[in-house]
Amino acid sequence: MLFLLTFIQKASEFAMSPEGRQYNPPEGPLYYIVLIASSLLVAAVFIIAIKLFIWPGEKSEDHIKRKMLDRE
């Protein structure tokens, strides 16, 4: 229990200390190119996943889902 309290105290001191936490904003166009490209990629994957979830597009008569649906 004492170890946990010591750990919490050290963590709170570190969180309040400005030492070692210098933040430099990103510089250059490469950062923004990577940011935009990755955002577009995530958005595209999300849209495709939702589209395929709603309209899967299996039209063939021998698809396994037909076997499950035709049992009834």
A tleap script that builds the chain and sets N, CA, C and O, in Angstrom:
source leaprc.protein.ff14SB
mol = sequence {
  NMET LEU PHE LEU LEU THR PHE ILE GLN LYS
  ALA SER GLU PHE ALA MET SER PRO GLU GLY
  ARG GLN TYR ASN PRO PRO GLU GLY PRO LEU
  TYR TYR ILE VAL LEU ILE ALA SER SER LEU
  LEU VAL ALA ALA VAL PHE ILE ILE ALA ILE
  LYS LEU PHE ILE TRP PRO GLY GLU LYS SER
  GLU ASP HIE ILE LYS ARG LYS MET LEU ASP
  ARG CGLU
}
set mol.1.N position { 0.818 -1.182 0.000 }
set mol.1.CA position { 0.000 0.000 0.000 }
set mol.1.C position { 0.871 1.258 0.000 }
set mol.1.O position { 0.566 2.234 -0.686 }
set mol.2.N position { 1.947 1.224 0.770 }
set mol.2.CA position { 2.851 2.363 0.843 }
set mol.2.C position { 3.512 2.608 -0.514 }
set mol.2.O position { 3.704 3.752 -0.926 }
set mol.3.N position { 3.857 1.514 -1.202 }
set mol.3.CA position { 4.457 1.640 -2.538 }
set mol.3.C position { 3.503 2.336 -3.498 }
set mol.3.O position { 3.921 3.178 -4.293 }
set mol.4.N position { 2.236 1.989 -3.426 }
set mol.4.CA position { 1.239 2.587 -4.307 }
set mol.4.C position { 1.092 4.080 -4.036 }
set mol.4.O position { 0.999 4.872 -4.973 }
set mol.5.N position { 1.071 4.469 -2.769 }
set mol.5.CA position { 0.960 5.887 -2.432 }
set mol.5.C position { 2.194 6.664 -2.894 }
set mol.5.O position { 2.075 7.792 -3.372 }
set mol.6.N position { 3.365 6.068 -2.752 }
set mol.6.CA position { 4.595 6.714 -3.217 }
set mol.6.C position { 4.572 6.868 -4.730 }
set mol.6.O position { 4.959 7.908 -5.263 }
set mol.7.N position { 4.125 5.845 -5.406 }
set mol.7.CA position { 4.044 5.896 -6.862 }
set mol.7.C position { 3.078 6.984 -7.328 }
set mol.7.O position { 3.385 7.722 -8.263 }
set mol.8.N position { 1.928 7.088 -6.690 }
set mol.8.CA position { 0.936 8.103 -7.049 }
set mol.8.C position { 1.492 9.501 -6.798 }
set mol.8.O position { 1.265 10.408 -7.598 }
set mol.9.N position { 2.216 9.683 -5.701 }
set mol.9.CA position { 2.784 10.986 -5.392 }
set mol.9.C position { 3.832 11.374 -6.429 }
set mol.9.O position { 3.858 12.521 -6.877 }
set mol.10.N position { 4.695 10.438 -6.818 }
set mol.10.CA position { 5.718 10.732 -7.829 }
set mol.10.C position { 5.071 11.022 -9.177 }
set mol.10.O position { 5.529 11.899 -9.909 }
set mol.11.N position { 4.020 10.298 -9.508 }
set mol.11.CA position { 3.336 10.527 -10.783 }
set mol.11.C position { 2.686 11.901 -10.807 }
set mol.11.O position { 2.726 12.584 -11.830 }
set mol.12.N position { 2.097 12.312 -9.712 }
set mol.12.CA position { 1.454 13.629 -9.680 }
set mol.12.C position { 2.496 14.740 -9.732 }
set mol.12.O position { 2.252 15.785 -10.336 }
set mol.13.N position { 3.652 14.531 -9.108 }
set mol.13.CA position { 4.719 15.525 -9.193 }
set mol.13.C position { 5.234 15.642 -10.621 }
set mol.13.O position { 5.522 16.743 -11.092 }
set mol.14.N position { 5.349 14.522 -11.304 }
set mol.14.CA position { 5.817 14.544 -12.689 }
set mol.14.C position { 4.802 15.252 -13.589 }
set mol.14.O position { 5.182 16.001 -14.489 }
set mol.15.N position { 3.529 15.015 -13.347 }
set mol.15.CA position { 2.498 15.627 -14.175 }
set mol.15.C position { 2.476 17.145 -14.013 }
set mol.15.O position { 2.146 17.866 -14.955 }
set mol.16.N position { 2.821 17.623 -12.843 }
set mol.16.CA position { 2.797 19.059 -12.581 }
set mol.16.C position { 4.109 19.735 -12.977 }
set mol.16.O position { 4.154 20.958 -13.107 }
set mol.17.N position { 5.148 18.978 -13.164 }
set mol.17.CA position { 6.461 19.537 -13.465 }
set mol.17.C position { 6.573 19.887 -14.947 }
set mol.17.O position { 6.195 19.080 -15.797 }
set mol.18.N position { 7.087 21.077 -15.272 }
set mol.18.CA position { 7.262 21.434 -16.679 }
set mol.18.C position { 8.552 20.883 -17.269 }
set mol.18.O position { 8.792 21.037 -18.467 }
set mol.19.N position { 9.380 20.249 -16.459 }
set mol.19.CA position { 10.661 19.751 -16.948 }
set mol.19.C position { 10.472 18.537 -17.861 }
set mol.19.O position { 9.679 17.641 -17.571 }
set mol.20.N position { 11.204 18.529 -18.948 }
set mol.20.CA position { 11.196 17.384 -19.844 }
set mol.20.C position { 9.956 17.256 -20.695 }
set mol.20.O position { 9.759 16.229 -21.345 }
set mol.21.N position { 9.125 18.261 -20.707 }
set mol.21.CA position { 7.905 18.170 -21.487 }
set mol.21.C position { 7.805 19.345 -22.453 }
set mol.21.O position { 6.741 19.946 -22.600 }
set mol.22.N position { 8.883 19.660 -23.092 }
set mol.22.CA position { 8.869 20.741 -24.059 }
set mol.22.C position { 8.141 20.279 -25.311 }
set mol.22.O position { 8.458 19.226 -25.864 }
set mol.23.N position { 7.178 21.054 -25.754 }
set mol.23.CA position { 6.401 20.687 -26.941 }
set mol.23.C position { 6.789 21.605 -28.081 }
set mol.23.O position { 6.712 22.829 -27.974 }
set mol.24.N position { 7.203 20.995 -29.159 }
set mol.24.CA position { 7.503 21.757 -30.363 }
set mol.24.C position { 6.439 21.430 -31.393 }
set mol.24.O position { 6.244 20.261 -31.727 }
set mol.25.N position { 5.753 22.429 -31.899 }
set mol.25.CA position { 4.732 22.147 -32.907 }
set mol.25.C position { 5.375 21.565 -34.167 }
set mol.25.O position { 6.543 21.829 -34.452 }
set mol.26.N position { 4.615 20.781 -34.909 }
set mol.26.CA position { 5.172 20.168 -36.117 }
set mol.26.C position { 5.593 21.236 -37.116 }
set mol.26.O position { 4.956 22.281 -37.253 }
set mol.27.N position { 6.668 20.944 -37.795 }
set mol.27.CA position { 7.185 21.890 -38.772 }
set mol.27.C position { 7.217 21.242 -40.147 }
set mol.27.O position { 7.466 20.044 -40.276 }
set mol.28.N position { 6.969 22.024 -41.144 }
set mol.28.CA position { 7.103 21.571 -42.514 }
set mol.28.C position { 5.833 20.987 -43.080 }
set mol.28.O position { 4.922 20.603 -42.346 }
set mol.29.N position { 5.784 20.925 -44.392 }
set mol.29.CA position { 4.585 20.422 -45.065 }
set mol.29.C position { 4.427 18.901 -44.981 }
set mol.29.O position { 3.322 18.387 -45.155 }
set mol.30.N position { 5.514 18.182 -44.718 }
set mol.30.CA position { 5.424 16.720 -44.670 }
set mol.30.C position { 4.470 16.263 -43.569 }
set mol.30.O position { 3.727 15.299 -43.758 }
set mol.31.N position { 4.482 16.932 -42.440 }
set mol.31.CA position { 3.575 16.585 -41.346 }
set mol.31.C position { 2.128 16.697 -41.804 }
set mol.31.O position { 1.318 15.808 -41.540 }
set mol.32.N position { 1.806 17.776 -42.483 }
set mol.32.CA position { 0.429 17.990 -42.909 }
set mol.32.C position { 0.037 17.046 -44.042 }
set mol.32.O position { -1.120 16.636 -44.128 }
set mol.33.N position { 0.970 16.702 -44.896 }
set mol.33.CA position { 0.686 15.728 -45.958 }
set mol.33.C position { 0.369 14.367 -45.348 }
set mol.33.O position { -0.593 13.714 -45.753 }
set mol.34.N position { 1.170 13.937 -44.382 }
set mol.34.CA position { 0.945 12.650 -43.728 }
set mol.34.C position { -0.374 12.681 -42.953 }
set mol.34.O position { -1.129 11.709 -42.971 }
set mol.35.N position { -0.647 13.786 -42.281 }
set mol.35.CA position { -1.891 13.915 -41.523 }
set mol.35.C position { -3.112 13.835 -42.429 }
set mol.35.O position { -4.068 13.129 -42.111 }
set mol.36.N position { -3.094 14.543 -43.544 }
set mol.36.CA position { -4.227 14.534 -44.472 }
set mol.36.C position { -4.382 13.164 -45.121 }
set mol.36.O position { -5.496 12.654 -45.235 }
set mol.37.N position { -3.265 12.564 -45.548 }
set mol.37.CA position { -3.332 11.256 -46.197 }
set mol.37.C position { -3.864 10.188 -45.239 }
set mol.37.O position { -4.697 9.369 -45.626 }
set mol.38.N position { -3.392 10.194 -44.001 }
set mol.38.CA position { -3.868 9.188 -43.058 }
set mol.38.C position { -5.337 9.419 -42.690 }
set mol.38.O position { -6.084 8.462 -42.488 }
set mol.39.N position { -5.745 10.674 -42.604 }
set mol.39.CA position { -7.155 10.963 -42.320 }
set mol.39.C position { -8.053 10.494 -43.458 }
set mol.39.O position { -9.123 9.936 -43.215 }
set mol.40.N position { -7.626 10.714 -44.688 }
set mol.40.CA position { -8.402 10.246 -45.840 }
set mol.40.C position { -8.466 8.720 -45.879 }
set mol.40.O position { -9.504 8.149 -46.213 }
set mol.41.N position { -7.376 8.070 -45.545 }
set mol.41.CA position { -7.349 6.612 -45.530 }
set mol.41.C position { -8.295 6.054 -44.472 }
set mol.41.O position { -9.035 5.107 -44.741 }
set mol.42.N position { -8.279 6.621 -43.294 }
set mol.42.CA position { -9.183 6.165 -42.227 }
set mol.42.C position { -10.634 6.394 -42.625 }
set mol.42.O position { -11.479 5.525 -42.410 }
set mol.43.N position { -10.932 7.556 -43.202 }
set mol.43.CA position { -12.304 7.849 -43.625 }
set mol.43.C position { -12.758 6.879 -44.712 }
set mol.43.O position { -13.894 6.407 -44.682 }
set mol.44.N position { -11.877 6.576 -45.678 }
set mol.44.CA position { -12.229 5.654 -46.761 }
set mol.44.C position { -12.501 4.252 -46.219 }
set mol.44.O position { -13.472 3.612 -46.623 }
set mol.45.N position { -11.666 3.774 -45.321 }
set mol.45.CA position { -11.859 2.443 -44.748 }
set mol.45.C position { -13.158 2.393 -43.954 }
set mol.45.O position { -13.887 1.404 -44.022 }
set mol.46.N position { -13.452 3.445 -43.205 }
set mol.46.CA position { -14.688 3.497 -42.429 }
set mol.46.C position { -15.906 3.473 -43.351 }
set mol.46.O position { -16.863 2.745 -43.087 }
set mol.47.N position { -15.883 4.256 -44.424 }
set mol.47.CA position { -17.009 4.303 -45.359 }
set mol.47.C position { -17.190 2.956 -46.058 }
set mol.47.O position { -18.318 2.486 -46.210 }
set mol.48.N position { -16.104 2.339 -46.480 }
set mol.48.CA position { -16.195 1.040 -47.156 }
set mol.48.C position { -16.722 -0.028 -46.193 }
set mol.48.O position { -17.525 -0.874 -46.586 }
set mol.49.N position { -16.277 0.007 -44.941 }
set mol.49.CA position { -16.744 -0.975 -43.957 }
set mol.49.C position { -18.241 -0.832 -43.720 }
set mol.49.O position { -18.956 -1.833 -43.672 }
set mol.50.N position { -18.720 0.386 -43.573 }
set mol.50.CA position { -20.154 0.607 -43.373 }
set mol.50.C position { -20.940 0.164 -44.606 }
set mol.50.O position { -21.983 -0.477 -44.479 }
set mol.51.N position { -20.442 0.502 -45.801 }
set mol.51.CA position { -21.120 0.124 -47.040 }
set mol.51.C position { -21.228 -1.395 -47.157 }
set mol.51.O position { -22.295 -1.921 -47.472 }
set mol.52.N position { -20.133 -2.095 -46.906 }
set mol.52.CA position { -20.158 -3.555 -47.024 }
set mol.52.C position { -20.972 -4.207 -45.909 }
set mol.52.O position { -21.486 -5.310 -46.088 }
set mol.53.N position { -21.092 -3.549 -44.778 }
set mol.53.CA position { -21.929 -4.080 -43.709 }
set mol.53.C position { -23.406 -3.970 -44.070 }
set mol.53.O position { -24.187 -4.876 -43.781 }
set mol.54.N position { -23.788 -2.864 -44.701 }
set mol.54.CA position { -25.195 -2.651 -45.055 }
set mol.54.C position { -25.561 -3.400 -46.330 }
set mol.54.O position { -26.598 -4.062 -46.379 }
set mol.55.N position { -24.727 -3.305 -47.363 }
set mol.55.CA position { -24.976 -3.971 -48.645 }
set mol.55.C position { -23.799 -4.885 -48.959 }
set mol.55.O position { -22.873 -4.466 -49.653 }
set mol.56.N position { -23.809 -6.129 -48.465 }
set mol.56.CA position { -22.655 -7.005 -48.671 }
set mol.56.C position { -22.414 -7.377 -50.130 }
set mol.56.O position { -21.262 -7.553 -50.527 }
set mol.57.N position { -23.450 -7.500 -50.928 }
set mol.57.CA position { -23.267 -7.712 -52.360 }
set mol.57.C position { -23.081 -9.159 -52.794 }
set mol.57.O position { -22.663 -9.395 -53.928 }
set mol.58.N position { -23.370 -10.125 -51.955 }
set mol.58.CA position { -23.277 -11.515 -52.401 }
set mol.58.C position { -24.525 -11.857 -53.197 }
set mol.58.O position { -25.623 -11.912 -52.642 }
set mol.59.N position { -24.366 -12.086 -54.481 }
set mol.59.CA position { -25.504 -12.355 -55.364 }
set mol.59.C position { -25.570 -13.820 -55.821 }
set mol.59.O position { -26.591 -14.262 -56.348 }
set mol.60.N position { -24.494 -14.558 -55.619 }
set mol.60.CA position { -24.473 -15.906 -56.175 }
set mol.60.C position { -25.429 -16.825 -55.403 }
set mol.60.O position { -25.624 -16.682 -54.196 }
set mol.61.N position { -26.006 -17.754 -56.130 }
set mol.61.CA position { -26.981 -18.678 -55.545 }
set mol.61.C position { -26.328 -19.759 -54.688 }
set mol.61.O position { -27.005 -20.367 -53.860 }
set mol.62.N position { -25.035 -20.013 -54.862 }
set mol.62.CA position { -24.376 -21.045 -54.068 }
set mol.62.C position { -23.587 -20.462 -52.895 }
set mol.62.O position { -22.741 -21.145 -52.317 }
set mol.63.N position { -23.857 -19.211 -52.544 }
set mol.63.CA position { -23.196 -18.596 -51.397 }
set mol.63.C position { -23.700 -19.269 -50.120 }
set mol.63.O position { -24.848 -19.709 -50.057 }
set mol.64.N position { -22.841 -19.348 -49.109 }
set mol.64.CA position { -23.192 -20.080 -47.895 }
set mol.64.C position { -24.384 -19.456 -47.175 }
set mol.64.O position { -25.111 -20.158 -46.471 }
set mol.65.N position { -24.596 -18.173 -47.335 }
set mol.65.CA position { -25.748 -17.562 -46.655 }
set mol.65.C position { -27.063 -18.091 -47.217 }
set mol.65.O position { -28.064 -18.137 -46.502 }
set mol.66.N position { -27.075 -18.483 -48.467 }
set mol.66.CA position { -28.295 -19.050 -49.054 }
set mol.66.C position { -28.640 -20.380 -48.394 }
set mol.66.O position { -29.814 -20.685 -48.183 }
set mol.67.N position { -27.635 -21.161 -48.072 }
set mol.67.CA position { -27.882 -22.443 -47.388 }
set mol.67.C position { -28.506 -22.216 -46.022 }
set mol.67.O position { -29.381 -22.971 -45.597 }
set mol.68.N position { -28.051 -21.171 -45.333 }
set mol.68.CA position { -28.595 -20.862 -44.021 }
set mol.68.C position { -30.030 -20.320 -44.134 }
set mol.68.O position { -30.896 -20.674 -43.334 }
set mol.69.N position { -30.269 -19.471 -45.118 }
set mol.69.CA position { -31.580 -18.852 -45.259 }
set mol.69.C position { -32.624 -19.818 -45.814 }
set mol.69.O position { -33.805 -19.704 -45.484 }
set mol.70.N position { -32.206 -20.766 -46.653 }
set mol.70.CA position { -33.137 -21.683 -47.295 }
set mol.70.C position { -33.520 -22.863 -46.412 }
set mol.70.O position { -34.356 -23.668 -46.823 }
set mol.71.N position { -32.959 -23.001 -45.241 }
set mol.71.CA position { -33.280 -24.114 -44.347 }
set mol.71.C position { -34.718 -24.031 -43.862 }
set mol.71.O position { -35.344 -25.057 -43.596 }
set mol.72.N position { -35.235 -22.840 -43.749 }
set mol.72.CA position { -36.563 -22.668 -43.167 }
set mol.72.C position { -37.671 -22.944 -44.116 }
set mol.72.O position { -38.840 -22.835 -43.749 }
savepdb mol mol.pdb
quit
